[in-house]
Amino acid sequence: METQSERVIVNCLPLGEAERARFVEAADGVRQEFVGDVAQRGGMGWRACVPESLKAQATAVVGNIDPGECSHYPHLEWLQTWSAGVDQYLAEGVLGANVRVSNATGAYGQTVSEHMFAMMWSLMKNLPAYTRNQSACRWHDEGRALSPDGATAVVVGTGDIGSRFAALAKAVGMRTIGVRRDPSRTAEHIDRMVGFDDLDAVLPQADVVAMSVPSTPQTHHLLDARRLAMLKPTAIVLNAGRGDAIDPDALLDALRASRVRGAGLDVTEPEPLPADSPLWNEPQCLITPHVAGGNHLAATEERIIAIALENVRRYVAGEPLRNQVRRTV
């Protein structure tokens, strides 16, 4: 095992001077190179730009490095991402089997759940239609609207994002049913928890289906034509997890046939959504380009930095990392 003097942490976070000082303190004498640009704060995305000389020395990296360049880090033993998703790093052959990976789970629940909630309200109140009318200078009543008061939200995936969405739903009078792999585990703001085996039983009760699940063989096309047919024609489908959780062709058919009221998609299959996808022109489909997360809220940036700071301290002290992702090797 290397000594503390042989460790090199490459920190790609866009930190100010006071924040860097806290990371230096957390590293407790371990060399730490800061390559992030504070000018990226509040922008559309952070970028990790690591000089080749540091790639060869790094034993730890804080930031989302290019997966295609992971082989340029021969001494890497720990990667802390600023994203919650780490699928690209866990793919076979990207990182060595002994490289620990930890993510920023817990930083994005507020921003993603609020985005999903805004999509839900917009579709309930016909706002996409009124936006199109405004662009056409058209004064027209779009008819019946919906209210969340007394409605049921089926929350598929009840981690940080799902439980925060459930909190917002409860605040406006909704009942919440959670769906997760282990229904014996509770989650905040969920009135009733069921397993994926019981998804078919609860979908007919849903006024809103809010999905925030990772991409796995078990979640691929979790919402397919058969399950979409179980929903009420007034139901709204929301997805801010991974695009392949919903069969896009089946969703398009359901929207066109008015078998569901609408869909709010921040993620799609494929992604980016091709320009020729008919979903773009479906009037009851509200699409945003995977921006529910990101660093659009200052609070999100602060949480990402706090998670990374604690893990730098743990890495140096030899303690278990927060948010370490289990890997099958």
C-alpha positions as CSV (number, residue, x, y, z in Angstrom):
1,M,0.0,0.0,0.0
2,E,1.3,3.4,-0.9
3,T,2.3,6.0,1.8
4,Q,0.5,9.3,2.2
5,S,3.3,11.1,0.4
6,E,2.7,8.9,-2.7
7,R,-0.9,9.7,-2.9
8,V,-2.1,12.4,-5.3
9,I,-5.6,13.7,-5.4
10,V,-6.6,15.5,-8.6
11,N,-9.6,17.8,-7.7
12,C,-11.6,18.9,-10.8
13,L,-14.4,20.7,-8.8
14,P,-14.8,24.4,-9.7
15,L,-13.9,25.7,-6.3
16,G,-13.3,29.2,-4.8
17,E,-10.3,29.9,-2.6
18,A,-12.1,29.3,0.7
19,E,-13.5,26.0,-0.6
20,R,-10.1,24.9,-1.8
21,A,-8.7,25.6,1.7
22,R,-11.3,23.3,3.2
23,F,-10.3,20.5,0.8
24,V,-6.6,21.1,1.7
25,E,-7.5,20.7,5.4
26,A,-9.5,17.5,4.7
27,A,-6.6,16.0,2.8
28,D,-4.4,16.3,5.9
29,G,-1.1,16.7,4.1
30,V,-1.8,14.5,1.1
31,R,-0.9,16.3,-2.1
32,Q,-4.0,17.7,-3.9
33,E,-3.9,19.4,-7.3
34,F,-6.8,21.7,-8.1
35,V,-7.6,21.9,-11.9
36,G,-11.2,23.1,-11.8
37,D,-12.3,26.5,-13.0
38,V,-14.6,28.4,-10.6
39,A,-16.0,30.3,-13.6
40,Q,-17.9,27.1,-14.4
41,R,-20.1,27.6,-11.3
42,G,-23.7,28.3,-12.2
43,G,-23.1,27.3,-15.8
44,M,-24.6,24.6,-17.9
45,G,-22.2,21.9,-16.8
46,W,-18.8,21.2,-15.2
47,R,-15.9,19.8,-17.2
48,A,-12.9,17.9,-16.0
49,C,-9.7,19.0,-17.7
50,V,-6.8,17.0,-16.3
51,P,-3.2,17.6,-17.6
52,E,-1.5,14.4,-18.9
53,S,1.2,14.7,-16.3
54,L,-1.3,14.6,-13.5
55,K,-3.2,11.6,-15.1
56,A,0.0,9.6,-14.8
57,Q,0.3,10.5,-11.1
58,A,-3.3,10.5,-9.8
59,T,-4.3,8.0,-7.2
60,A,-7.7,9.7,-6.7
61,V,-9.8,12.0,-8.9
62,V,-12.7,14.1,-7.9
63,G,-14.7,14.8,-11.0
64,N,-16.2,13.2,-14.1
65,I,-13.2,12.3,-16.3
66,D,-13.6,11.1,-19.8
67,P,-14.4,7.3,-19.5
68,G,-12.4,6.8,-22.7
69,E,-9.3,8.1,-21.0
70,C,-9.4,6.1,-17.8
71,S,-6.6,4.0,-19.0
72,H,-4.4,7.1,-18.8
73,Y,-4.7,6.9,-15.0
74,P,-2.5,3.9,-14.2
75,H,-2.4,4.5,-10.4
76,L,-6.0,5.4,-9.9
77,E,-7.6,3.8,-6.9
78,W,-10.6,6.0,-6.2
79,L,-12.9,8.1,-8.5
80,Q,-15.5,10.5,-6.9
81,T,-18.0,11.7,-9.5
82,W,-20.0,14.8,-9.3
83,S,-22.9,12.9,-11.0
84,A,-25.3,10.4,-9.4
85,G,-25.1,8.1,-12.4
86,V,-21.8,6.2,-12.9
87,D,-22.9,3.6,-15.5
88,Q,-20.2,4.7,-17.9
89,Y,-17.4,4.1,-15.4
90,L,-18.8,0.6,-14.4
91,A,-18.8,-0.7,-17.9
92,E,-16.5,-3.6,-18.5
93,G,-12.9,-2.5,-19.2
94,V,-13.3,1.1,-18.3
95,L,-11.8,1.0,-14.8
96,G,-9.6,-1.5,-13.1
97,A,-11.4,-3.9,-10.7
98,N,-9.7,-2.4,-7.7
99,V,-10.7,1.2,-8.4
100,R,-13.4,2.4,-5.9
101,V,-16.1,4.5,-7.3
102,S,-18.3,6.9,-5.3
103,N,-21.0,9.2,-6.6
104,A,-23.0,12.3,-5.7
105,T,-26.2,10.6,-4.8
106,G,-28.1,12.8,-2.4
107,A,-27.2,16.0,-4.2
108,Y,-29.8,15.9,-6.9
109,G,-33.1,15.0,-5.1
110,Q,-34.3,18.6,-4.7
111,T,-33.6,19.8,-8.2
112,V,-34.9,16.7,-10.0
113,S,-38.0,16.3,-7.9
114,E,-38.9,19.9,-8.4
115,H,-38.4,19.6,-12.1
116,M,-40.7,16.6,-12.2
117,F,-43.3,18.4,-10.1
118,A,-43.2,21.4,-12.4
119,M,-43.8,19.0,-15.4
120,M,-46.7,17.4,-13.6
121,W,-48.4,20.8,-12.8
122,S,-47.8,22.0,-16.4
123,L,-49.6,18.9,-17.9
124,M,-52.4,19.0,-15.4
125,K,-53.1,22.7,-16.2
126,N,-52.6,22.4,-20.0
127,L,-49.7,24.8,-19.9
128,P,-47.9,23.3,-23.0
129,A,-51.0,23.9,-25.0
130,Y,-51.3,27.5,-23.8
131,T,-47.6,28.1,-24.6
132,R,-48.3,27.0,-28.1
133,N,-51.3,29.2,-28.3
134,Q,-49.3,32.2,-27.1
135,S,-46.7,31.6,-29.8
136,A,-49.5,31.6,-32.4
137,C,-51.2,34.7,-30.7
138,R,-54.3,32.4,-30.3
139,W,-56.8,33.1,-27.5
140,H,-58.4,29.7,-26.9
141,D,-59.7,27.8,-23.9
142,E,-58.0,24.3,-23.7
143,G,-60.7,22.8,-21.6
144,R,-60.7,20.5,-18.6
145,A,-57.7,20.8,-16.2
146,L,-56.7,18.5,-13.3
147,S,-55.8,18.9,-9.7
148,P,-53.3,16.9,-7.6
149,D,-55.6,17.3,-4.5
150,G,-56.9,13.8,-3.7
151,A,-54.9,12.2,-6.6
152,T,-52.5,9.2,-6.3
153,A,-48.9,9.3,-7.3
154,V,-47.2,5.9,-7.9
155,V,-43.5,6.7,-7.3
156,V,-41.3,4.2,-9.0
157,G,-37.9,4.4,-7.4
158,T,-38.0,5.8,-3.9
159,G,-34.4,7.0,-3.3
160,D,-33.5,10.6,-2.8
161,I,-35.4,11.8,-5.9
162,G,-38.5,9.7,-5.4
163,S,-38.9,10.5,-1.7
164,R,-38.5,14.2,-2.3
165,F,-41.1,14.0,-5.1
166,A,-43.3,12.2,-2.7
167,A,-42.9,15.0,-0.2
168,L,-44.0,17.6,-2.8
169,A,-46.9,15.4,-3.7
170,K,-48.0,15.0,-0.1
171,A,-47.8,18.8,0.4
172,V,-50.6,19.3,-2.2
173,G,-52.9,16.6,-1.0
174,M,-51.7,13.5,-3.0
175,R,-51.6,9.9,-1.8
176,T,-48.3,8.2,-2.5
177,I,-47.5,4.6,-3.3
178,G,-43.8,3.7,-3.6
179,V,-42.3,1.0,-5.7
180,R,-38.9,-0.4,-4.9
181,R,-37.0,-3.7,-5.1
182,D,-37.2,-4.3,-1.3
183,P,-40.7,-3.2,-0.1
184,S,-39.7,-3.9,3.5
185,R,-37.6,-0.8,3.4
186,T,-39.5,2.3,4.1
187,A,-39.0,5.7,2.6
188,E,-40.0,9.2,3.7
189,H,-43.4,10.5,2.5
190,I,-44.5,7.2,1.1
191,D,-47.9,6.1,2.3
192,R,-47.6,2.5,1.1
193,M,-44.6,0.6,-0.3
194,V,-44.8,-2.3,-2.7
195,G,-42.2,-4.3,-4.7
196,F,-41.8,-4.4,-8.4
197,D,-43.8,-7.6,-8.4
198,D,-46.8,-5.6,-7.4
199,L,-46.4,-2.8,-9.9
200,D,-49.2,-4.1,-12.1
201,A,-51.6,-4.0,-9.1
202,V,-51.0,-0.4,-8.3
203,L,-50.7,1.2,-11.8
204,P,-54.5,1.3,-12.3
205,Q,-54.7,3.5,-9.2
206,A,-52.2,6.0,-10.5
207,D,-53.1,9.6,-11.5
208,V,-49.4,10.2,-11.8
209,V,-46.5,7.8,-12.4
210,A,-43.2,9.3,-11.3
211,M,-40.2,7.3,-12.4
212,S,-36.6,7.8,-11.2
213,V,-35.0,4.4,-11.6
214,P,-31.5,3.5,-12.9
215,S,-30.8,1.7,-16.1
216,T,-30.7,-2.0,-15.4
217,P,-31.9,-5.2,-17.2
218,Q,-34.7,-5.2,-14.7
219,T,-35.9,-1.6,-15.4
220,H,-35.5,-1.7,-19.2
221,H,-38.9,-0.8,-20.7
222,L,-40.5,-1.2,-17.2
223,L,-43.3,0.8,-18.5
224,D,-44.2,-1.0,-21.8
225,A,-47.4,-1.2,-23.9
226,R,-49.0,-3.7,-21.6
227,R,-48.5,-1.6,-18.5
228,L,-49.3,1.7,-20.2
229,A,-52.7,0.1,-21.1
230,M,-53.3,-0.4,-17.3
231,L,-53.3,3.4,-16.7
232,K,-56.3,5.7,-16.5
233,P,-56.8,7.9,-19.6
234,T,-56.2,10.9,-17.3
235,A,-52.9,9.6,-16.0
236,I,-49.6,11.5,-16.4
237,V,-46.3,9.8,-16.8
238,L,-43.1,11.4,-15.6
239,N,-39.5,10.1,-16.2
240,A,-36.3,11.7,-14.8
241,G,-34.3,8.6,-14.1
242,R,-33.1,6.8,-17.3
243,G,-34.8,7.0,-20.6
244,D,-35.0,3.3,-21.3
245,A,-37.3,2.7,-18.4
246,I,-40.2,3.6,-20.8
247,D,-40.8,2.0,-24.2
248,P,-40.9,5.2,-26.4
249,D,-42.9,3.6,-29.2
250,A,-45.5,2.3,-26.7
251,L,-45.7,5.7,-25.1
252,L,-46.2,7.4,-28.4
253,D,-49.0,5.1,-29.3
254,A,-50.7,5.7,-25.9
255,L,-50.4,9.5,-26.3
256,R,-51.8,9.5,-29.8
257,A,-54.7,7.3,-28.8
258,S,-55.4,9.4,-25.7
259,R,-54.9,6.4,-23.5
260,V,-52.9,8.6,-21.1
261,R,-53.3,12.4,-20.6
262,G,-49.6,13.3,-21.0
263,A,-46.0,12.6,-20.4
264,G,-43.1,14.7,-19.0
265,L,-39.7,13.4,-20.1
266,D,-36.4,14.7,-19.0
267,V,-34.7,11.5,-20.2
268,T,-35.4,9.6,-23.4
269,E,-34.5,6.5,-25.4
270,P,-32.3,7.1,-27.2
271,E,-30.6,10.2,-25.8
272,P,-30.3,12.8,-27.2
273,L,-33.7,12.3,-28.7
274,P,-33.3,12.3,-32.5
275,A,-34.7,15.3,-34.4
276,D,-37.0,13.0,-36.4
277,S,-38.6,11.4,-33.3
278,P,-42.4,11.9,-33.4
279,L,-42.4,12.5,-29.7
280,W,-41.1,16.0,-30.3
281,N,-44.3,16.9,-32.0
282,E,-46.7,15.1,-29.7
283,P,-48.7,17.9,-28.1
284,Q,-49.2,16.1,-24.8
285,C,-45.5,15.2,-24.4
286,L,-43.3,17.7,-22.5
287,I,-39.6,17.1,-23.2
288,T,-36.6,18.7,-21.6
289,P,-33.0,17.7,-22.5
290,H,-31.8,15.9,-19.4
291,V,-31.5,19.1,-17.4
292,A,-33.6,18.2,-14.2
293,G,-30.3,17.4,-12.5
294,G,-27.1,19.1,-13.5
295,N,-25.9,22.1,-11.5
296,H,-28.7,24.5,-12.3
297,L,-29.4,25.1,-8.5
298,A,-26.7,26.5,-6.3
299,A,-28.0,24.1,-3.6
300,T,-27.1,21.2,-5.8
301,E,-23.5,22.5,-6.3
302,E,-23.1,22.9,-2.5
303,R,-24.3,19.4,-1.8
304,I,-21.9,17.9,-4.5
305,I,-19.0,19.7,-2.9
306,A,-20.0,18.7,0.6
307,I,-20.1,15.0,-0.4
308,A,-16.7,15.2,-2.1
309,L,-15.2,17.1,0.8
310,E,-16.3,14.4,3.3
311,N,-15.0,11.6,1.0
312,V,-11.6,13.3,0.6
313,R,-11.3,13.2,4.4
314,R,-12.4,9.6,4.5
315,Y,-10.1,8.5,1.6
316,V,-7.1,10.0,3.4
317,A,-8.1,8.5,6.8
318,G,-8.7,5.1,5.3
319,E,-12.4,5.1,6.3
320,P,-15.3,3.7,4.2
321,L,-16.4,6.1,1.5
322,R,-19.8,7.7,1.4
323,N,-21.9,6.7,-1.6
324,Q,-19.5,4.0,-2.7
325,V,-21.1,2.1,-5.6
326,R,-21.2,-1.7,-5.3
327,R,-19.4,-3.3,-8.3
328,T,-19.6,-6.8,-9.6
329,V,-16.1,-7.8,-10.8
